Amino acid sequence: MFNRITRREFIKKVSVTLTAFLGIAFLAKIVKGKDIVMDSPEKIKDSVPMQDEDRSDIYHAQNGTPEQNTAKVIEMMGGIERSIGKEDIVVIKPNAQWWNQGMTNTNSMKMFIELVLAIPGFKGEVIIAENHHCYGPKNTCNIRGWNTQMRNGDYNYNELIDYFQDKGHANVTKYHWINGGPFGLDDTLKAKVLRPIKELVKKIKGYRERKTISHPREGDGYVWTDIEFTYAGKKTKMSYPIFTSAYSGVRIDFKNGAWKNGKYTGQPVKFINFAVLNHHSDFAGVTSSVKNYLGVVDMTCGYQGVEPQGYHNFHYIGIPGLGGAVGTFMNTIRKADLNIVTAEWVGFGSRTDTDLAAKPKAIIASTDPVALDYYGAKNILYPLGGRVSHLNDPDDRNGPFRKYLELCHAQGIGTLDEAKMNVKKFDFNKQG
């Protein structure tokens, strides 16, 4: 293990050394944190591909089936084993808050999971997890994208889980992240009086328990950290889930990793941000990989949640504060190992109204969520037009979408410079 140095210093030193003594090409594998482990030339093919520090690679496949597009994107990236190891716990976060084009395409997810399961000697597991912030009685989480009959793809998410379970893949499961605190729509006196009564009724009726915790030894729940982001006088706390696998019993600390038998095990946990591209609203403009993080954090942590006082949740910090909050989360809690955005079915004017949607039949992917969202909006969503197309324009610096991307980027996340976006594209219609 080498001392921590900047990537530029490292590349310079390695280049000089190899030129002088070996005269051969050598690559490096970037591992957790900033530690760098050198690989021998024989192991180059097993390493994570390095991305030019000044460029962001974007992979785009279109006009195939969702399965074909997904497989092609992963192939262009160097294969599934470039991102996933055979021991990994793979946490896939889709968008389950909506239906129709508003939910992540399930055929694309199916192909990705099949690629993971096909890794030779795969001993890990796959967990589809999401918080769509709909707290209610037992099984109420099984709504929207989980059980909708208005699917994006051949399955809703529950049916996708059943598909793999029926084929004997017990290591493909799901988890519903549940907000940890009480949720109040306003701060009126009436609401304050009725809130504890409503909470008691929920408990009596068997509503699923929700709680905030500080460590995996306390069980499942949400951690509300002391890490904060402030924009325009509004503060928000970073929060993240801790949850237990139904398959392995491993407790996954979203920030710190796998926990079992009273200790962190070191088993790798991979976070796949599997978003969907759509027009969201006048408030946010576009929804894609950056905004998909709002289904990871706890929306009861700050207003509109009742506590902690003086804080706002990620939505209510406002635009462009949302982007800065997500960028801070990426820096301090966790950044996705891979972002995949399904654009098989895209809402250019709505997340659920099928009259305001089109089918570009595309999949895009990158480790850079900012560049990916910019590229997807500019090259797939915005050209579809529509009454609100101006809100889908990533080059409109006065638009909400551009504003929150800029503030996310300002936290040191990704790039908005097209000259630094290295796009690798494959069109099935232009082959053969």
MARVO-350606 format. One record per residue (C-alpha): residue number from 1; y, z, x. Coordinates in steps of 0.5 Angstrom, whole numbers. Layout:
N
NUM | Y | Z | X
...
***
This chain:
432
1 | 0 | 0 | 0
2 | 7 | -2 | 3
3 | 13 | 2 | 3
4 | 18 | 0 | -3
5 | 22 | -6 | -1
6 | 26 | -11 | -5
7 | 22 | -17 | -8
8 | 27 | -22 | -4
9 | 26 | -18 | 3
10 | 18 | -18 | 2
11 | 18 | -25 | 1
12 | 23 | -26 | 7
13 | 18 | -22 | 11
14 | 12 | -25 | 9
15 | 14 | -32 | 10
16 | 17 | -31 | 17
17 | 10 | -27 | 19
18 | 6 | -32 | 17
19 | 10 | -38 | 20
20 | 9 | -35 | 26
21 | 2 | -32 | 27
22 | -2 | -35 | 21
23 | 1 | -42 | 19
24 | -2 | -41 | 12
25 | 0 | -40 | 5
26 | -1 | -32 | 3
27 | 1 | -30 | -4
28 | 2 | -23 | -7
29 | 0 | -19 | -13
30 | 5 | -15 | -17
31 | 2 | -8 | -19
32 | 4 | -2 | -23
33 | 11 | 0 | -21
34 | 14 | -3 | -15
35 | 8 | -2 | -11
36 | 6 | -9 | -7
37 | -2 | -10 | -5
38 | -3 | -16 | -1
39 | -9 | -20 | -3
40 | -13 | -24 | 2
41 | -13 | -32 | 1
42 | -20 | -31 | -2
43 | -18 | -27 | -8
44 | -12 | -31 | -9
45 | -15 | -34 | -16
46 | -16 | -27 | -18
47 | -9 | -25 | -18
48 | -3 | -25 | -23
49 | 1 | -31 | -21
50 | 8 | -30 | -18
51 | 14 | -32 | -22
52 | 20 | -34 | -18
53 | 25 | -28 | -18
54 | 30 | -33 | -20
55 | 27 | -36 | -25
56 | 23 | -35 | -32
57 | 17 | -39 | -33
58 | 16 | -41 | -41
59 | 10 | -44 | -44
60 | 10 | -49 | -50
61 | 4 | -52 | -53
62 | 5 | -56 | -60
63 | 2 | -60 | -65
64 | -5 | -58 | -64
65 | -8 | -52 | -69
66 | -6 | -45 | -68
67 | -12 | -44 | -64
68 | -11 | -50 | -59
69 | -4 | -49 | -58
70 | -6 | -41 | -56
71 | -11 | -43 | -52
72 | -7 | -49 | -48
73 | -1 | -44 | -47
74 | -6 | -39 | -44
75 | -9 | -44 | -40
76 | -3 | -47 | -37
77 | -1 | -39 | -35
78 | -7 | -39 | -31
79 | -13 | -37 | -36
80 | -13 | -30 | -39
81 | -16 | -27 | -33
82 | -9 | -27 | -30
83 | -6 | -23 | -36
84 | -12 | -18 | -38
85 | -18 | -15 | -34
86 | -25 | -13 | -36
87 | -23 | -6 | -37
88 | -17 | -6 | -40
89 | -15 | -3 | -47
90 | -11 | -9 | -50
91 | -6 | -7 | -55
92 | -3 | -13 | -59
93 | 3 | -12 | -63
94 | 4 | -17 | -69
95 | 10 | -17 | -74
96 | 6 | -14 | -80
97 | 12 | -12 | -84
98 | 13 | -19 | -88
99 | 8 | -24 | -91
100 | 8 | -32 | -91
101 | 12 | -35 | -85
102 | 14 | -28 | -84
103 | 8 | -25 | -81
104 | 5 | -27 | -74
105 | 0 | -33 | -75
106 | -7 | -30 | -75
107 | -11 | -36 | -72
108 | -7 | -35 | -66
109 | -8 | -28 | -65
110 | -16 | -30 | -67
111 | -16 | -35 | -61
112 | -13 | -30 | -56
113 | -18 | -24 | -58
114 | -23 | -29 | -57
115 | -21 | -31 | -50
116 | -20 | -23 | -48
117 | -27 | -22 | -51
118 | -30 | -28 | -47
119 | -28 | -25 | -40
120 | -34 | -24 | -36
121 | -37 | -17 | -37
122 | -31 | -15 | -41
123 | -32 | -7 | -42
124 | -25 | -6 | -45
125 | -22 | -6 | -53
126 | -17 | -9 | -57
127 | -13 | -6 | -62
128 | -8 | -9 | -67
129 | -2 | -4 | -68
130 | 4 | -4 | -72
131 | 9 | 1 | -75
132 | 12 | -3 | -81
133 | 16 | 3 | -83
134 | 13 | 4 | -90
135 | 11 | 11 | -90
136 | 7 | 13 | -96
137 | 0 | 16 | -99
138 | -7 | 15 | -96
139 | -8 | 7 | -94
140 | -1 | 5 | -96
141 | 0 | 3 | -89
142 | -5 | -3 | -91
143 | 0 | -7 | -95
144 | 5 | -13 | -93
145 | 2 | -17 | -87
146 | -5 | -12 | -87
147 | -7 | -14 | -94
148 | -3 | -20 | -96
149 | -6 | -26 | -100
150 | 0 | -30 | -98
151 | -2 | -31 | -91
152 | 0 | -34 | -84
153 | -6 | -37 | -82
154 | -13 | -36 | -85
155 | -13 | -28 | -85
156 | -9 | -22 | -86
157 | -9 | -17 | -81
158 | -15 | -13 | -84
159 | -19 | -19 | -85
160 | -18 | -21 | -78
161 | -21 | -14 | -76
162 | -27 | -15 | -81
163 | -28 | -22 | -78
164 | -29 | -19 | -71
165 | -33 | -13 | -74
166 | -38 | -17 | -78
167 | -39 | -21 | -71
168 | -41 | -15 | -68
169 | -35 | -13 | -64
170 | -34 | -6 | -65
171 | -29 | -6 | -60
172 | -24 | -10 | -64
173 | -20 | -5 | -68
174 | -13 | -3 | -71
175 | -8 | 3 | -72
176 | -2 | 4 | -76
177 | 3 | 8 | -72
178 | 7 | 12 | -77
179 | 14 | 15 | -76
180 | 14 | 22 | -74
181 | 20 | 25 | -78
182 | 23 | 25 | -85
183 | 27 | 19 | -87
184 | 33 | 20 | -92
185 | 37 | 14 | -94
186 | 43 | 18 | -95
187 | 46 | 24 | -93
188 | 49 | 26 | -100
189 | 48 | 34 | -102
190 | 43 | 31 | -107
191 | 39 | 28 | -102
192 | 39 | 34 | -98
193 | 37 | 38 | -104
194 | 31 | 34 | -106
195 | 28 | 32 | -99
196 | 24 | 38 | -98
197 | 21 | 38 | -105
198 | 19 | 31 | -104
199 | 16 | 32 | -97
200 | 12 | 38 | -101
201 | 10 | 33 | -106
202 | 8 | 28 | -101
203 | 4 | 34 | -97
204 | 0 | 36 | -104
205 | -2 | 29 | -105
206 | -5 | 28 | -99
207 | 0 | 23 | -95
208 | -2 | 22 | -88
209 | 1 | 27 | -84
210 | 7 | 25 | -79
211 | 9 | 29 | -73
212 | 13 | 29 | -67
213 | 9 | 31 | -61
214 | 11 | 31 | -53
215 | 4 | 30 | -50
216 | -3 | 27 | -52
217 | -6 | 34 | -52
218 | -2 | 35 | -58
219 | -6 | 29 | -62
220 | -3 | 23 | -65
221 | 4 | 22 | -67
222 | 11 | 20 | -64
223 | 15 | 22 | -58
224 | 22 | 23 | -58
225 | 25 | 23 | -51
226 | 31 | 25 | -48
227 | 32 | 18 | -45
228 | 38 | 15 | -49
229 | 42 | 9 | -50
230 | 49 | 9 | -53
231 | 54 | 3 | -55
232 | 60 | 4 | -59
233 | 60 | 11 | -59
234 | 53 | 11 | -63
235 | 47 | 14 | -59
236 | 40 | 12 | -60
237 | 34 | 16 | -57
238 | 28 | 12 | -54
239 | 21 | 14 | -58
240 | 14 | 11 | -57
241 | 7 | 13 | -60
242 | 1 | 16 | -58
243 | -5 | 14 | -62
244 | -13 | 15 | -61
245 | -17 | 9 | -61
246 | -22 | 9 | -67
247 | -27 | 5 | -62
248 | -27 | 9 | -56
249 | -24 | 16 | -57
250 | -19 | 14 | -52
251 | -12 | 17 | -53
252 | -7 | 12 | -51
253 | 0 | 14 | -49
254 | 4 | 8 | -50
255 | 9 | 10 | -44
256 | 4 | 13 | -39
257 | -3 | 10 | -41
258 | -10 | 12 | -43
259 | -12 | 20 | -44
260 | -19 | 23 | -45
261 | -22 | 29 | -44
262 | -16 | 33 | -42
263 | -13 | 28 | -37
264 | -10 | 21 | -36
265 | -16 | 16 | -34
266 | -13 | 11 | -30
267 | -16 | 6 | -35
268 | -11 | 0 | -35
269 | -7 | -1 | -42
270 | -4 | -8 | -43
271 | 1 | -9 | -48
272 | 2 | -16 | -52
273 | 8 | -17 | -56
274 | 5 | -22 | -61
275 | 11 | -24 | -65
276 | 13 | -29 | -70
277 | 20 | -34 | -70
278 | 24 | -34 | -76
279 | 31 | -33 | -79
280 | 32 | -26 | -80
281 | 39 | -25 | -84
282 | 46 | -25 | -83
283 | 45 | -18 | -79
284 | 41 | -20 | -74
285 | 40 | -28 | -74
286 | 34 | -29 | -71
287 | 28 | -25 | -70
288 | 23 | -26 | -65
289 | 20 | -22 | -59
290 | 26 | -18 | -57
291 | 27 | -15 | -64
292 | 19 | -15 | -65
293 | 20 | -8 | -61
294 | 23 | -5 | -67
295 | 16 | -4 | -70
296 | 14 | 0 | -64
297 | 19 | 5 | -64
298 | 20 | 11 | -69
299 | 26 | 9 | -74
300 | 26 | 16 | -77
301 | 29 | 18 | -70
302 | 36 | 18 | -72
303 | 40 | 16 | -78
304 | 38 | 13 | -83
305 | 33 | 19 | -81
306 | 35 | 26 | -82
307 | 34 | 28 | -75
308 | 36 | 29 | -69
309 | 43 | 30 | -72
310 | 49 | 25 | -68
311 | 44 | 20 | -67
312 | 42 | 13 | -70
313 | 36 | 9 | -70
314 | 35 | 2 | -67
315 | 37 | -2 | -73
316 | 43 | 3 | -75
317 | 46 | 3 | -68
318 | 48 | -4 | -70
319 | 49 | -11 | -67
320 | 49 | -12 | -61
321 | 47 | -5 | -60
322 | 40 | -7 | -62
323 | 39 | -11 | -56
324 | 41 | -6 | -51
325 | 37 | -1 | -54
326 | 31 | -5 | -54
327 | 33 | -7 | -46
328 | 33 | 0 | -45
329 | 26 | 2 | -48
330 | 23 | -4 | -44
331 | 26 | -1 | -37
332 | 25 | 6 | -39
333 | 18 | 6 | -43
334 | 15 | 0 | -43
335 | 16 | -8 | -43
336 | 10 | -12 | -45
337 | 6 | -15 | -40
338 | 6 | -22 | -44
339 | 10 | -24 | -50
340 | 7 | -29 | -55
341 | 11 | -32 | -60
342 | 8 | -36 | -66
343 | 12 | -42 | -69
344 | 6 | -45 | -73
345 | 10 | -44 | -79
346 | 18 | -42 | -78
347 | 23 | -40 | -83
348 | 29 | -43 | -82
349 | 33 | -39 | -87
350 | 28 | -34 | -90
351 | 22 | -29 | -87
352 | 18 | -30 | -94
353 | 21 | -36 | -98
354 | 17 | -42 | -97
355 | 22 | -47 | -99
356 | 26 | -45 | -93
357 | 21 | -46 | -88
358 | 18 | -51 | -84
359 | 12 | -52 | -79
360 | 13 | -54 | -72
361 | 6 | -52 | -70
362 | 8 | -49 | -64
363 | 6 | -43 | -59
364 | 11 | -41 | -54
365 | 10 | -35 | -49
366 | 13 | -32 | -43
367 | 13 | -25 | -39
368 | 21 | -26 | -40
369 | 23 | -24 | -47
370 | 30 | -26 | -47
371 | 29 | -33 | -44
372 | 23 | -34 | -49
373 | 27 | -32 | -55
374 | 33 | -36 | -53
375 | 29 | -42 | -52
376 | 25 | -42 | -58
377 | 31 | -41 | -62
378 | 34 | -47 | -59
379 | 29 | -52 | -59
380 | 24 | -50 | -65
381 | 28 | -46 | -70
382 | 36 | -48 | -69
383 | 34 | -56 | -70
384 | 31 | -55 | -77
385 | 38 | -54 | -80
386 | 39 | -51 | -86
387 | 45 | -47 | -89
388 | 44 | -41 | -84
389 | 43 | -45 | -78
390 | 49 | -43 | -75
391 | 46 | -36 | -74
392 | 40 | -39 | -71
393 | 44 | -42 | -65
394 | 43 | -38 | -59
395 | 49 | -41 | -56
396 | 54 | -39 | -61
397 | 57 | -33 | -57
398 | 60 | -30 | -63
399 | 53 | -30 | -67
400 | 49 | -24 | -68
401 | 43 | -27 | -64
402 | 46 | -29 | -58
403 | 50 | -22 | -58
404 | 44 | -18 | -58
405 | 40 | -22 | -53
406 | 46 | -21 | -48
407 | 46 | -14 | -49
408 | 39 | -14 | -48
409 | 40 | -18 | -42
410 | 45 | -14 | -39
411 | 40 | -8 | -38
412 | 37 | -13 | -33
413 | 32 | -16 | -38
414 | 30 | -23 | -37
415 | 35 | -29 | -36
416 | 40 | -33 | -41
417 | 41 | -39 | -36
418 | 37 | -45 | -38
419 | 38 | -47 | -31
420 | 33 | -41 | -29
421 | 28 | -43 | -35
422 | 22 | -46 | -32
423 | 19 | -50 | -38
424 | 12 | -52 | -38
425 | 10 | -56 | -44
426 | 4 | -59 | -47
427 | 4 | -64 | -54
428 | -2 | -65 | -57
429 | 1 | -72 | -60
430 | 2 | -75 | -53
431 | -5 | -74 | -50
432 | -10 | -79 | -50
***
